[in-house]
Amino acid sequence: MSKAPRKYGQMLVSVLVVIAAVIAGGWLYTNKGGVTEVLVVAQPIPAGHPITEADVRTSHDPLLVSRSVSGIDGAIPVSDVDSVFGKRTTVALLPGQVLTEDALTTSLLPQQGQQLIAVSLPAGRVPATLEAGSVVDAIAVPQQGQAGDSNALDTPKDLAAGATVYSVKQAQDGSVVVTLLIDDSDAKTVAAYGAVGQLTLLQAPITDGDASLAPQPSTSPSAEASTGSQG
């Protein structure tokens, strides 16, 4: 006779534990302070690219997705997605980067103090990982097939540092046309060396000072829903 009340008492305790867990979970969810659904870069976006509604809402591979984050100044909420249409990126953006207000502008590129130049390079002088948004250093090298001066090879001339790749296109002859967003002071020299085949590009490492441009594979945006599903 004493077993039944004990059994019911154990069941009651279990039910109370479940209810308490549900209440605690709901409280934690509603009190996760500062967490907001914001726009995050899903595909590489070159500097100067105009953001359109088609890029975000109707594309099968959208440029921007949504993610819950907190503590990022200037992050653009998903609810304000309409405000980004028609604006251009001020810098190249890479997947995983939270879109912020200072990454967009209504001005055209290149801006004051910058120029866009195109250089045609043999495939062997372009890193395989080079893409829009990559940061590169340009150095002077001998023309392809020439031995070159040993002193110049030991200490090659630096032509430019920290240029941003705007686009990379494969030409029909196998060469690669790289468009660079580069400082005024370096543009003419790099263009001249590129025109005579004495240029190569080194892909620079991304550092903490590069406006958080590094991809973050641990939070891949492919797992996120597109902003089109956010309304």
ROSE-4610 file (N, C-alpha, C; in Angstrom, 1 decimal, always signed):
// ROSE-4610
residu = [M/M/M/S/S/S/K/K/K/A/A/A/P/P/P/R/R/R/K/K/K/Y/Y/Y/G/G/G/Q/Q/Q/M/M/M/L/L/L/V/V/V/S/S/S/V/V/V/L/L/L/V/V/V/V/V/V/I/I/I/A/A/A/A/A/A/V/V/V/I/I/I/A/A/A/G/G/G/G/G/G/W/W/W/L/L/L/Y/Y/Y/T/T/T/N/N/N/K/K/K/G/G/G/G/G/G/V/V/V/T/T/T/E/E/E/V/V/V/L/L/L/V/V/V/V/V/V/A/A/A/Q/Q/Q/P/P/P/I/I/I/P/P/P/A/A/A/G/G/G/H/H/H/P/P/P/I/I/I/T/T/T/E/E/E/A/A/A/D/D/D/V/V/V/R/R/R/T/T/T/S/S/S/H/H/H/D/D/D/P/P/P/L/L/L/L/L/L/V/V/V/S/S/S/R/R/R/S/S/S/V/V/V/S/S/S/G/G/G/I/I/I/D/D/D/G/G/G/A/A/A/I/I/I/P/P/P/V/V/V/S/S/S/D/D/D/V/V/V/D/D/D/S/S/S/V/V/V/F/F/F/G/G/G/K/K/K/R/R/R/T/T/T/T/T/T/V/V/V/A/A/A/L/L/L/L/L/L/P/P/P/G/G/G/Q/Q/Q/V/V/V/L/L/L/T/T/T/E/E/E/D/D/D/A/A/A/L/L/L/T/T/T/T/T/T/S/S/S/L/L/L/L/L/L/P/P/P/Q/Q/Q/Q/Q/Q/G/G/G/Q/Q/Q/Q/Q/Q/L/L/L/I/I/I/A/A/A/V/V/V/S/S/S/L/L/L/P/P/P/A/A/A/G/G/G/R/R/R/V/V/V/P/P/P/A/A/A/T/T/T/L/L/L/E/E/E/A/A/A/G/G/G/S/S/S/V/V/V/V/V/V/D/D/D/A/A/A/I/I/I/A/A/A/V/V/V/P/P/P/Q/Q/Q/Q/Q/Q/G/G/G/Q/Q/Q/A/A/A/G/G/G/D/D/D/S/S/S/N/N/N/A/A/A/L/L/L/D/D/D/T/T/T/P/P/P/K/K/K/D/D/D/L/L/L/A/A/A/A/A/A/G/G/G/A/A/A/T/T/T/V/V/V/Y/Y/Y/S/S/S/V/V/V/K/K/K/Q/Q/Q/A/A/A/Q/Q/Q/D/D/D/G/G/G/S/S/S/V/V/V/V/V/V/V/V/V/T/T/T/L/L/L/L/L/L/I/I/I/D/D/D/D/D/D/S/S/S/D/D/D/A/A/A/K/K/K/T/T/T/V/V/V/A/A/A/A/A/A/Y/Y/Y/G/G/G/A/A/A/V/V/V/G/G/G/Q/Q/Q/L/L/L/T/T/T/L/L/L/L/L/L/Q/Q/Q/A/A/A/P/P/P/I/I/I/T/T/T/D/D/D/G/G/G/D/D/D/A/A/A/S/S/S/L/L/L/A/A/A/P/P/P/Q/Q/Q/P/P/P/S/S/S/T/T/T/S/S/S/P/P/P/S/S/S/A/A/A/E/E/E/A/A/A/S/S/S/T/T/T/G/G/G/S/S/S/Q/Q/Q/G/G/G]
num = [1/1/1/2/2/2/3/3/3/4/4/4/5/5/5/6/6/6/7/7/7/8/8/8/9/9/9/10/10/10/11/11/11/12/12/12/13/13/13/14/14/14/15/15/15/16/16/16/17/17/17/18/18/18/19/19/19/20/20/20/21/21/21/22/22/22/23/23/23/24/24/24/25/25/25/26/26/26/27/27/27/28/28/28/29/29/29/30/30/30/31/31/31/32/32/32/33/33/33/34/34/34/35/35/35/36/36/36/37/37/37/38/38/38/39/39/39/40/40/40/41/41/41/42/42/42/43/43/43/44/44/44/45/45/45/46/46/46/47/47/47/48/48/48/49/49/49/50/50/50/51/51/51/52/52/52/53/53/53/54/54/54/55/55/55/56/56/56/57/57/57/58/58/58/59/59/59/60/60/60/61/61/61/62/62/62/63/63/63/64/64/64/65/65/65/66/66/66/67/67/67/68/68/68/69/69/69/70/70/70/71/71/71/72/72/72/73/73/73/74/74/74/75/75/75/76/76/76/77/77/77/78/78/78/79/79/79/80/80/80/81/81/81/82/82/82/83/83/83/84/84/84/85/85/85/86/86/86/87/87/87/88/88/88/89/89/89/90/90/90/91/91/91/92/92/92/93/93/93/94/94/94/95/95/95/96/96/96/97/97/97/98/98/98/99/99/99/100/100/100/101/101/101/102/102/102/103/103/103/104/104/104/105/105/105/106/106/106/107/107/107/108/108/108/109/109/109/110/110/110/111/111/111/112/112/112/113/113/113/114/114/114/115/115/115/116/116/116/117/117/117/118/118/118/119/119/119/120/120/120/121/121/121/122/122/122/123/123/123/124/124/124/125/125/125/126/126/126/127/127/127/128/128/128/129/129/129/130/130/130/131/131/131/132/132/132/133/133/133/134/134/134/135/135/135/136/136/136/137/137/137/138/138/138/139/139/139/140/140/140/141/141/141/142/142/142/143/143/143/144/144/144/145/145/145/146/146/146/147/147/147/148/148/148/149/149/149/150/150/150/151/151/151/152/152/152/153/153/153/154/154/154/155/155/155/156/156/156/157/157/157/158/158/158/159/159/159/160/160/160/161/161/161/162/162/162/163/163/163/164/164/164/165/165/165/166/166/166/167/167/167/168/168/168/169/169/169/170/170/170/171/171/171/172/172/172/173/173/173/174/174/174/175/175/175/176/176/176/177/177/177/178/178/178/179/179/179/180/180/180/181/181/181/182/182/182/183/183/183/184/184/184/185/185/185/186/186/186/187/187/187/188/188/188/189/189/189/190/190/190/191/191/191/192/192/192/193/193/193/194/194/194/195/195/195/196/196/196/197/197/197/198/198/198/199/199/199/200/200/200/201/201/201/202/202/202/203/203/203/204/204/204/205/205/205/206/206/206/207/207/207/208/208/208/209/209/209/210/210/210/211/211/211/212/212/212/213/213/213/214/214/214/215/215/215/216/216/216/217/217/217/218/218/218/219/219/219/220/220/220/221/221/221/222/222/222/223/223/223/224/224/224/225/225/225/226/226/226/227/227/227/228/228/228/229/229/229/230/230/230/231/231/231]
x = [+0.8/+0.0/+0.9/+2.1/+2.9/+3.6/+3.7/+4.4/+3.8/+2.4/+1.7/+1.9/+1.7/+2.0/+3.4/+4.4/+5.8/+6.0/+5.4/+5.5/+4.9/+3.8/+3.1/+4.0/+4.6/+5.4/+6.6/+7.3/+8.4/+8.0/+6.8/+6.3/+6.1/+5.5/+5.3/+6.6/+7.6/+8.9/+9.5/+9.3/+9.8/+9.1/+7.8/+7.0/+7.5/+7.6/+8.1/+9.4/+10.3/+11.7/+11.6/+10.8/+10.6/+10.0/+9.0/+8.4/+9.4/+10.2/+11.2/+12.2/+12.6/+13.6/+13.0/+11.7/+11.1/+11.0/+10.6/+10.6/+11.9/+13.0/+14.3/+14.8/+14.5/+14.9/+14.2/+12.9/+12.2/+12.7/+13.1/+13.6/+15.0/+15.8/+17.1/+17.0/+16.0/+15.8/+15.4/+14.4/+13.8/+14.8/+15.8/+16.7/+18.1/+18.3/+19.6/+19.9/+20.4/+20.6/+21.5/+21.1/+21.9/+22.0/+21.4/+21.5/+20.5/+21.0/+20.2/+20.4/+19.4/+19.5/+20.1/+21.3/+22.0/+22.4/+22.8/+23.2/+24.7/+25.0/+26.3/+26.6/+27.9/+28.3/+28.4/+27.8/+27.8/+28.7/+28.9/+29.8/+30.8/+32.0/+32.9/+32.3/+32.5/+31.9/+33.1/+33.4/+34.5/+34.2/+35.2/+35.0/+34.3/+33.4/+32.7/+31.5/+31.1/+30.0/+28.7/+27.7/+26.4/+25.5/+25.0/+24.2/+22.7/+22.2/+20.8/+19.9/+18.6/+17.6/+17.8/+18.1/+18.3/+19.5/+20.5/+21.7/+21.3/+20.2/+19.8/+18.6/+17.5/+16.2/+15.9/+16.3/+15.8/+16.9/+18.2/+19.3/+19.2/+19.6/+19.7/+21.0/+21.9/+23.1/+23.4/+22.6/+22.6/+23.9/+24.2/+25.4/+25.3/+24.1/+24.0/+23.0/+23.2/+22.4/+22.2/+21.4/+21.1/+21.8/+22.2/+22.8/+22.5/+22.4/+22.2/+23.6/+23.8/+25.1/+24.8/+25.9/+25.7/+27.1/+27.0/+28.2/+29.0/+28.4/+29.2/+28.6/+29.4/+29.0/+28.8/+27.7/+27.4/+26.8/+26.5/+26.0/+24.6/+24.2/+22.9/+21.9/+20.8/+19.8/+19.1/+18.7/+18.0/+16.7/+16.1/+14.9/+15.2/+16.5/+16.9/+17.5/+17.3/+17.9/+17.7/+16.5/+16.2/+17.1/+17.7/+18.6/+19.9/+20.3/+21.6/+21.5/+20.3/+20.1/+20.5/+21.3/+21.8/+23.1/+23.6/+24.8/+25.9/+27.2/+28.3/+29.3/+30.0/+30.9/+32.2/+32.6/+33.8/+35.1/+35.0/+36.1/+35.6/+36.5/+36.1/+35.7/+34.6/+34.1/+34.1/+34.4/+34.6/+33.5/+33.2/+32.2/+32.5/+31.4/+31.5/+31.6/+31.8/+32.0/+30.6/+30.4/+29.2/+29.2/+28.1/+28.0/+27.7/+28.6/+28.4/+28.2/+27.7/+27.4/+28.7/+29.8/+31.0/+31.6/+31.0/+31.4/+30.6/+29.7/+28.8/+28.9/+28.7/+28.7/+27.8/+27.4/+26.7/+27.6/+28.9/+29.9/+30.4/+30.9/+31.5/+33.0/+33.5/+34.9/+35.5/+36.8/+37.7/+37.4/+37.7/+37.5/+38.8/+38.8/+39.9/+41.2/+42.3/+43.5/+43.7/+42.7/+42.7/+42.6/+43.0/+42.8/+42.5/+41.7/+41.5/+42.4/+43.2/+44.0/+43.9/+44.1/+44.0/+45.4/+45.9/+47.2/+46.9/+47.6/+47.5/+48.7/+48.5/+49.6/+49.6/+50.7/+50.7/+50.1/+49.5/+48.8/+49.7/+51.0/+51.9/+52.3/+51.9/+52.2/+51.0/+49.9/+48.7/+48.4/+48.4/+48.1/+46.8/+46.7/+45.4/+44.3/+44.6/+43.6/+43.1/+43.7/+43.4/+41.9/+41.2/+39.8/+39.5/+38.3/+37.9/+38.0/+38.6/+38.8/+40.1/+40.9/+42.3/+43.1/+44.1/+45.1/+46.4/+47.0/+48.2/+49.3/+50.5/+51.7/+52.2/+52.6/+53.1/+54.6/+55.4/+56.8/+57.3/+58.4/+59.0/+59.8/+59.6/+60.4/+60.7/+61.7/+62.0/+60.8/+60.8/+59.8/+59.9/+58.7/+58.7/+59.7/+60.5/+61.5/+62.8/+63.0/+64.2/+64.9/+66.2/+66.9/+66.9/+67.1/+67.1/+68.5/+68.6/+69.9/+69.8/+70.9/+71.0/+70.7/+71.2/+71.0/+69.5/+68.8/+67.4/+66.6/+67.1/+66.4/+66.5/+67.7/+67.9/+67.2/+67.0/+66.3/+65.3/+64.2/+63.3/+62.6/+62.3/+61.8/+60.3/+60.0/+58.6/+57.9/+56.8/+56.1/+54.9/+54.2/+53.1/+52.8/+52.2/+51.9/+50.4/+49.7/+48.3/+47.3/+47.5/+46.5/+45.3/+44.1/+42.9/+42.5/+42.3/+41.8/+40.3/+40.0/+38.6/+38.0/+38.7/+38.2/+39.3/+39.0/+40.0/+39.3/+39.8/+39.2/+40.2/+39.8/+40.7/+40.5/+41.6/+41.6/+41.7/+41.3/+41.2/+42.6/+43.7/+45.0/+45.7/+44.9/+45.4/+46.0/+46.1/+46.6/+45.4/+45.8/+44.8/+44.8/+43.6/+43.5/+43.0/+43.9/+43.5/+43.3/+42.2/+41.9/+42.2/+43.0/+43.4/+42.9/+42.4/+42.1/+43.4/+44.1/+45.4/+45.6/+46.5/+46.8/+47.3/+47.0/+47.4/+48.9/+49.6/+51.1/+51.8/+51.1/+51.6/+51.0/+49.9/+49.1/+49.9/+50.5/+51.2/+52.4/+53.1/+54.3/+53.9/+52.9/+52.4/+51.8/+51.1/+50.5/+51.6/+52.7/+53.8/+54.5/+54.9/+55.6/+54.7/+53.4/+52.5/+52.4/+52.5/+52.3/+53.5/+54.7/+55.9/+56.2/+55.2/+55.4/+56.4/+56.7/+57.7/+57.0/+55.9/+55.1/+54.6/+54.6/+54.0/+53.3/+52.3/+51.5/+51.7/+51.9/+52.0/+50.8/+50.1/+48.9/+49.3/+48.9/+49.4/+48.5/+49.1/+48.3/+47.3/+46.2/+45.2/+45.5/+45.5/+45.8/+44.6/+44.8/+43.7/+43.4/+44.4/+44.2/+43.5/+43.1/+42.5/+41.0/+40.4/+39.0/+38.2/+38.8/+38.1/+37.6/+38.5/+38.1/+38.3/+38.9/+39.2/+37.9/+37.8/+36.7/+36.7/+35.5/+35.4/+34.6/+35.3/+34.7/+33.9/+34.2/+33.5/+32.1/+31.8/+30.4/+30.0/+30.1/+29.8/+28.4/+28.2/+26.9/+26.0/+26.6/+25.8/+24.7/+25.0/+24.0/+22.9/+23.0/+22.1/+21.0/+19.8/+18.7/+19.0/+18.6/+18.8/+17.8/+18.1/+17.3/+15.9/+15.8/+14.5/+13.5/+14.0/+13.1/+12.7/+13.5/+13.2/+12.2/+11.7/+10.7/+11.4]
y = [-1.2/+0.0/+1.3/+1.2/+2.4/+2.7/+1.7/+1.8/+2.8/+2.8/+3.7/+5.1/+5.6/+7.0/+7.4/+6.5/+6.8/+7.0/+6.1/+6.1/+7.5/+7.8/+9.1/+10.3/+10.2/+11.3/+11.5/+10.4/+10.4/+11.0/+10.6/+11.2/+12.7/+13.1/+14.5/+15.3/+14.8/+15.5/+15.6/+14.5/+14.6/+15.6/+15.7/+16.7/+18.1/+18.3/+19.7/+20.0/+19.1/+19.3/+19.8/+19.1/+19.4/+20.8/+21.1/+22.5/+23.5/+23.3/+24.3/+24.5/+23.4/+23.5/+24.3/+24.1/+24.9/+26.3/+26.6/+28.0/+28.7/+28.0/+28.6/+28.8/+27.9/+28.0/+29.2/+29.4/+30.5/+31.8/+31.9/+33.1/+33.5/+32.4/+32.7/+33.2/+32.6/+33.1/+34.5/+34.9/+36.2/+37.2/+36.8/+37.8/+37.7/+37.2/+37.2/+38.6/+39.4/+40.8/+41.1/+42.1/+42.6/+41.7/+40.6/+39.7/+40.2/+40.4/+40.9/+40.1/+40.0/+39.4/+40.5/+40.2/+41.2/+40.6/+41.4/+41.0/+40.5/+39.4/+38.8/+38.5/+38.7/+38.4/+36.9/+36.4/+35.0/+34.6/+35.6/+35.3/+36.5/+36.3/+37.4/+38.5/+39.8/+41.0/+41.9/+42.3/+43.2/+44.6/+45.4/+46.8/+47.5/+48.3/+49.1/+48.4/+47.2/+46.5/+47.1/+47.4/+47.9/+46.7/+46.9/+45.9/+46.1/+45.0/+45.1/+44.1/+44.4/+43.4/+42.0/+42.0/+40.6/+39.9/+40.6/+40.0/+39.3/+39.8/+39.3/+38.4/+38.9/+38.2/+37.2/+37.4/+36.5/+35.6/+35.8/+34.9/+33.6/+32.5/+31.2/+31.1/+32.0/+32.1/+33.5/+33.9/+35.3/+35.8/+37.1/+37.7/+37.9/+38.1/+38.4/+37.4/+37.0/+36.2/+36.8/+36.1/+36.6/+35.8/+36.4/+35.7/+36.4/+35.7/+36.3/+36.6/+37.9/+38.3/+39.4/+39.7/+40.8/+41.5/+42.8/+43.5/+44.0/+44.1/+44.6/+46.0/+47.0/+48.4/+48.6/+49.2/+49.5/+48.4/+47.2/+46.1/+46.5/+46.0/+46.4/+45.3/+45.6/+44.6/+44.1/+42.9/+42.3/+43.1/+43.7/+44.5/+45.8/+46.2/+47.4/+47.0/+45.8/+45.4/+46.3/+46.9/+47.8/+49.0/+49.3/+50.5/+50.3/+49.0/+48.7/+48.7/+48.6/+48.5/+49.8/+49.7/+50.9/+51.4/+51.0/+51.4/+50.5/+51.0/+50.2/+49.9/+48.8/+48.5/+49.3/+49.8/+50.7/+49.8/+48.6/+47.7/+46.3/+45.4/+44.1/+43.3/+42.5/+41.8/+40.3/+39.6/+38.1/+37.4/+36.1/+35.4/+35.3/+35.5/+35.4/+36.8/+37.8/+39.2/+39.8/+40.4/+41.2/+42.5/+42.7/+44.0/+45.1/+46.2/+47.3/+48.6/+49.7/+50.9/+51.5/+51.4/+52.0/+51.2/+50.0/+49.2/+49.6/+50.5/+50.9/+52.4/+52.8/+54.2/+54.4/+55.6/+56.0/+56.6/+56.7/+57.2/+56.1/+56.4/+55.5/+55.2/+54.1/+53.8/+53.9/+54.3/+54.5/+55.9/+56.0/+57.2/+58.0/+59.2/+60.1/+59.3/+59.4/+58.8/+57.4/+56.9/+55.5/+55.5/+54.4/+54.1/+52.6/+52.3/+50.9/+50.7/+49.7/+49.3/+47.8/+47.5/+46.0/+45.6/+44.5/+43.9/+42.5/+42.2/+40.8/+40.0/+38.9/+38.1/+36.7/+36.1/+34.6/+33.9/+32.8/+32.0/+31.7/+31.4/+31.0/+32.1/+33.4/+34.5/+35.0/+34.2/+34.5/+33.4/+33.7/+32.6/+32.0/+30.7/+30.0/+30.4/+30.9/+31.3/+32.8/+33.4/+34.9/+35.0/+36.0/+36.3/+37.7/+38.1/+39.5/+39.6/+40.7/+40.9/+40.5/+39.8/+39.4/+40.6/+40.6/+41.7/+41.2/+42.0/+41.6/+42.6/+42.1/+43.0/+42.8/+43.8/+43.7/+43.9/+43.0/+43.2/+43.1/+43.6/+43.6/+42.3/+41.7/+40.4/+40.5/+39.6/+39.6/+39.1/+39.4/+38.9/+37.4/+36.8/+35.3/+34.8/+33.8/+33.2/+33.8/+35.0/+35.6/+35.3/+35.2/+34.9/+36.1/+37.3/+38.4/+38.6/+39.8/+40.1/+39.4/+38.8/+38.1/+39.0/+40.3/+41.2/+41.6/+41.7/+42.0/+40.9/+39.7/+38.5/+38.3/+38.6/+38.5/+39.5/+40.7/+41.8/+42.4/+41.7/+42.2/+43.6/+44.4/+45.7/+45.6/+46.2/+46.3/+47.5/+47.2/+48.2/+48.7/+47.9/+48.3/+47.3/+47.7/+46.8/+47.1/+46.1/+46.2/+46.6/+46.3/+46.6/+45.6/+45.9/+45.1/+44.6/+43.3/+42.7/+43.0/+43.7/+44.0/+42.9/+42.3/+41.1/+40.3/+39.0/+38.1/+37.4/+37.5/+36.9/+36.1/+35.0/+34.1/+34.6/+34.9/+35.2/+34.0/+34.1/+33.0/+32.4/+33.3/+32.8/+32.1/+32.0/+31.4/+32.3/+33.6/+34.6/+34.9/+35.7/+36.1/+37.6/+38.2/+39.7/+40.0/+40.7/+41.0/+42.6/+43.0/+44.4/+44.7/+45.7/+46.1/+47.5/+47.6/+48.9/+49.3/+50.4/+50.6/+52.1/+52.5/+53.9/+54.6/+55.9/+56.7/+56.7/+56.7/+56.8/+55.6/+54.4/+53.2/+52.8/+53.4/+52.9/+52.9/+54.0/+54.1/+53.2/+53.0/+52.1/+50.7/+50.2/+48.9/+48.6/+49.6/+49.4/+49.3/+50.1/+50.1/+48.8/+48.3/+47.0/+45.9/+46.0/+44.9/+44.9/+46.1/+46.2/+45.5/+45.5/+44.9/+43.5/+42.9/+41.6/+41.4/+42.5/+42.4/+42.6/+41.9/+42.0/+40.7/+40.5/+39.3/+39.8/+39.0/+39.3/+38.3/+38.8/+38.0/+38.2/+37.1/+37.3/+37.5/+38.6/+39.0/+38.3/+38.0/+37.4/+38.4/+38.0/+38.8/+38.9/+40.1/+40.4/+41.0/+41.1/+41.7/+43.2/+43.8/+45.2/+45.3/+44.2/+44.3/+44.4/+45.1/+45.3/+44.0/+43.0/+41.7/+41.1/+41.1/+40.6/+39.1/+38.5/+37.0/+36.2/+35.2/+34.3/+33.5/+33.1/+32.4/+31.1/+30.0/+28.8/+28.1/+28.4/+27.8/+28.2/+29.4/+29.9/+30.1/+29.0/+29.1/+29.6/+30.7/+31.2/+30.3/+29.2/+28.3/+27.6/+27.6/+27.0/+28.0/+29.2/+30.2/+30.4/+30.8/+31.1/+32.4/+32.5/+33.8/+34.8/+36.1/+37.2/+37.2/+36.6/+36.5/+35.8/+34.8/+34.1/+34.8/+36.0/+36.8/+37.8/+37.9/+38.9/+40.2]
z = [+0.0/+0.0/+0.0/+0.5/+0.6/-0.7/-1.6/-2.9/-3.8/-3.9/-4.8/-4.5/-3.3/-3.0/-3.3/-3.0/-3.3/-4.8/-5.6/-7.1/-7.6/-7.1/-7.5/-7.1/-5.9/-5.5/-6.4/-6.8/-7.7/-9.1/-9.6/-10.8/-10.7/-9.6/-9.4/-9.4/-8.7/-8.7/-10.1/-10.9/-12.3/-13.1/-12.9/-13.7/-13.3/-12.0/-11.5/-12.0/-12.1/-12.6/-14.1/-14.9/-16.3/-16.4/-15.6/-15.7/-15.4/-14.3/-13.9/-15.0/-15.7/-16.8/-18.0/-18.3/-19.4/-19.0/-17.8/-17.3/-17.4/-16.9/-16.9/-18.3/-19.2/-20.6/-21.3/-21.0/-21.5/-21.0/-19.7/-19.1/-19.8/-19.9/-20.6/-22.0/-22.7/-24.1/-24.2/-23.3/-23.4/-22.8/-22.1/-21.4/-21.9/-23.2/-23.7/-24.2/-23.3/-23.6/-24.7/-25.6/-26.7/-27.9/-27.9/-29.1/-30.2/-31.4/-32.5/-33.8/-34.6/-35.9/-36.8/-37.4/-38.2/-39.5/-40.5/-41.8/-41.8/-42.3/-42.4/-43.8/-44.2/-45.6/-45.8/-46.9/-47.2/-48.4/-49.3/-50.4/-50.5/-51.1/-51.2/-52.0/-51.5/-52.2/-52.4/-53.7/-53.9/-53.5/-53.3/-52.9/-54.1/-53.8/-54.8/-55.4/-54.9/-55.4/-54.9/-55.8/-55.4/-54.9/-53.7/-53.1/-53.7/-54.3/-54.8/-54.1/-54.3/-53.7/-54.2/-55.5/-56.1/-55.5/-55.0/-54.4/-53.1/-52.5/-51.1/-51.1/-51.8/-51.6/-52.6/-53.9/-54.9/-55.5/-55.0/-55.4/-54.8/-55.5/-54.9/-54.1/-54.3/-53.5/-53.0/-52.0/-51.6/-51.1/-51.2/-50.7/-49.2/-48.7/-47.3/-46.7/-45.4/-44.7/-43.3/-42.5/-41.1/-40.1/-39.0/-37.8/-36.6/-35.5/-34.2/-33.6/-33.3/-32.7/-31.6/-30.9/-29.9/-29.8/-29.4/-29.1/-30.3/-31.5/-32.6/-33.0/-32.9/-33.1/-34.6/-35.0/-36.4/-37.2/-36.5/-37.3/-37.8/-38.9/-39.6/-39.3/-38.6/-38.3/-39.6/-39.5/-40.7/-41.0/-40.0/-40.3/-41.1/-41.1/-41.9/-43.2/-43.7/-45.0/-46.1/-46.2/-47.3/-47.4/-46.3/-46.2/-46.9/-47.2/-47.8/-49.3/-49.9/-51.3/-52.0/-53.0/-53.8/-53.2/-52.1/-51.5/-52.0/-52.0/-52.4/-51.3/-51.4/-50.3/-50.4/-49.3/-49.2/-49.2/-48.8/-48.8/-49.2/-49.6/-49.9/-48.7/-48.8/-47.7/-47.9/-46.9/-47.0/-46.2/-46.5/-45.8/-44.3/-43.5/-42.1/-41.4/-42.2/-41.7/-41.5/-40.3/-40.0/-40.8/-41.5/-42.3/-41.4/-41.5/-40.7/-41.5/-40.9/-41.6/-42.3/-41.7/-42.3/-43.4/-43.7/-44.9/-46.1/-46.0/-47.1/-47.4/-48.6/-49.0/-50.2/-50.4/-51.5/-52.6/-52.3/-53.3/-54.2/-55.3/-56.2/-55.9/-56.3/-56.1/-57.5/-57.6/-56.5/-55.8/-54.5/-53.8/-53.9/-53.2/-53.2/-52.7/-53.4/-53.1/-53.5/-54.3/-54.8/-56.3/-56.9/-58.3/-58.5/-59.6/-60.0/-61.2/-61.2/-62.3/-62.6/-63.8/-64.2/-64.7/-64.3/-64.7/-65.2/-66.3/-66.9/-66.5/-65.8/-65.3/-65.8/-66.0/-66.3/-65.1/-65.4/-64.3/-63.2/-63.5/-62.4/-61.5/-61.8/-60.9/-60.1/-60.1/-59.4/-58.4/-57.1/-56.2/-56.4/-56.3/-56.6/-55.7/-54.5/-53.6/-53.7/-54.7/-54.9/-55.4/-54.7/-55.1/-54.7/-55.1/-54.7/-53.2/-52.7/-51.3/-50.8/-51.5/-51.1/-51.0/-50.1/-49.9/-50.5/-51.4/-52.0/-52.0/-52.1/-52.3/-53.7/-54.4/-55.7/-55.7/-56.4/-56.4/-57.9/-58.2/-59.5/-59.7/-60.8/-61.1/-62.6/-63.0/-64.5/-65.3/-66.6/-67.5/-67.5/-67.8/-67.9/-68.9/-68.5/-69.4/-69.3/-68.6/-68.5/-67.1/-67.1/-65.9/-64.9/-65.4/-64.5/-63.8/-63.2/-62.5/-61.1/-60.7/-59.4/-58.2/-58.3/-57.2/-57.1/-58.2/-58.2/-57.7/-58.0/-57.5/-56.0/-55.5/-54.1/-53.3/-53.8/-53.1/-54.1/-54.4/-55.4/-54.9/-55.9/-55.6/-55.2/-54.0/-53.6/-54.3/-55.0/-55.8/-55.0/-54.3/-53.5/-52.5/-51.4/-50.3/-49.9/-49.6/-49.1/-50.1/-51.4/-52.4/-52.2/-52.6/-52.5/-53.9/-54.0/-55.2/-55.4/-56.5/-56.9/-57.6/-58.6/-59.3/-59.9/-60.2/-60.8/-61.9/-63.2/-64.3/-65.2/-65.6/-66.4/-67.9/-68.6/-70.0/-70.9/-72.1/-73.0/-73.3/-73.2/-73.5/-72.3/-71.2/-70.0/-68.9/-69.3/-68.3/-67.4/-66.4/-65.4/-65.3/-65.5/-65.3/-63.9/-63.2/-61.8/-61.7/-61.3/-61.1/-59.6/-59.4/-58.0/-57.6/-56.4/-55.8/-55.0/-55.5/-55.0/-54.8/-53.9/-53.6/-54.8/-54.9/-56.0/-56.2/-55.1/-55.1/-55.8/-55.8/-56.3/-57.7/-58.0/-59.2/-60.5/-60.8/-62.1/-62.2/-61.1/-61.1/-61.3/-60.6/-60.7/-62.1/-62.6/-63.9/-65.0/-64.9/-65.8/-65.8/-64.6/-64.5/-65.0/-64.7/-65.2/-66.7/-67.4/-68.8/-69.5/-68.9/-69.5/-69.0/-68.2/-67.7/-66.6/-65.9/-64.8/-63.4/-63.2/-62.0/-61.5/-60.2/-59.6/-58.3/-57.9/-56.7/-55.6/-54.4/-53.2/-52.4/-52.1/-51.2/-49.8/-49.3/-47.9/-46.9/-45.7/-44.6/-44.1/-43.6/-43.0/-41.5/-41.0/-39.6/-38.9/-37.6/-36.8/-37.2/-37.9/-38.3/-39.6/-40.3/-41.6/-41.5/-40.6/-40.5/-40.4/-39.7/-39.5/-40.8/-41.8/-43.1/-43.2/-42.2/-42.3/-42.3/-43.1/-43.1/-41.8/-41.3/-40.1/-40.4/-40.8/-41.2/-40.1/-38.8/-37.7/-37.6/-38.2/-38.2/-39.7/-40.5/-41.9/-42.1/-43.0/-43.3/-44.1/-44.6/-45.4/-44.5/-43.2/-42.3/-41.9/-42.3/-41.9/-42.9/-42.5/-43.4/-44.1/-45.4/-46.1/-45.5/-45.8/-45.2/-45.9/-47.1/-47.7/-46.9/-46.1/-45.2/-44.0/-43.8/-42.6/-42.9/-44.1/-44.5/-44.8]
